[in-house]
Amino acid sequence: MNASPITSWEGVSAYFTYADNPFVIGLCFVAAVGVFAGLIGTIIHHEASAFGPHND
């Protein structure tokens, strides 16, 4: 079953070999959410420790 309209790989800017694997896509999504949550947590911790003493 070769229903792909792609006949050549020349000029391809992105090539995902796992695009048909929902587990890997879900794993990448969970990793991205984890990185984002870690970033937000780090920012909140820094702001609280940097500006906490200055609050009345």
C-alpha positions in Angstrom: 0.0 0.0 0.0 1.8 3.1 -1.3 -0.7 5.9 -1.3 1.8 8.7 -0.7 1.7 11.5 -3.3 5.5 12.1 -2.6 7.6 10.9 -5.4 10.9 12.5 -4.4 12.6 13.5 -1.2 14.6 16.4 -2.7 13.8 19.7 -1.0 12.3 18.2 2.1 12.8 20.5 5.1 11.6 18.0 7.8 11.7 14.3 7.8 9.9 12.4 10.6 10.3 8.7 10.6 8.0 8.2 13.6 5.0 10.2 12.2 2.8 7.1 12.1 3.7 6.0 15.6 1.2 7.5 18.2 3.4 6.3 21.1 6.4 8.4 20.0 4.3 11.4 19.2 2.7 11.2 22.6 6.1 10.8 24.3 7.3 13.9 22.5 4.2 15.8 23.6 4.7 14.7 27.2 8.3 15.7 27.1 7.4 19.1 25.7 4.8 19.7 28.4 7.3 18.6 31.0 9.9 21.1 29.7 7.4 23.9 29.7 6.1 23.1 33.2 9.7 22.9 34.4 10.4 26.3 32.9 7.4 27.9 34.4 8.2 26.3 37.8 11.8 27.7 37.6 10.5 31.1 36.7 8.0 31.1 39.6 10.7 30.0 42.1 13.1 32.6 40.9 10.6 35.4 41.1 9.5 34.4 44.5 13.0 34.2 45.9 14.2 37.4 44.1 11.3 39.7 45.0 9.9 38.0 48.1 12.0 40.1 50.5 10.8 43.3 48.9 7.1 42.7 49.5 5.5 44.4 52.4 
